[in-house]
């Protein structure tokens, strides 16, 4: 996991309890829209899963939190509810 991926995961997870980041905050931090951030988050998580055992413990814990969050988001999307 590189520093960009780590920062992206931490950013999304930090904003999760508040319904997600504001569009302006996403743009200022990462230069993309909130929808683009959501897609990038999912790609980073799925891309890191095959290498999870080679990650240092703090990164593994972060990835675990990201997986839980992503799983919840996908369940909400399937149920037709609005994503937080």
Secondary structure, 3 states (H helix, E strand, C coil): CCHHHHHHHHHHHHHHCCCCCCHHHHHHHHCCCHHHHHHHHHHHHHHHHCCHHHCCHHHHHHHHHHHHHHHHHHHHHHHCCCCC
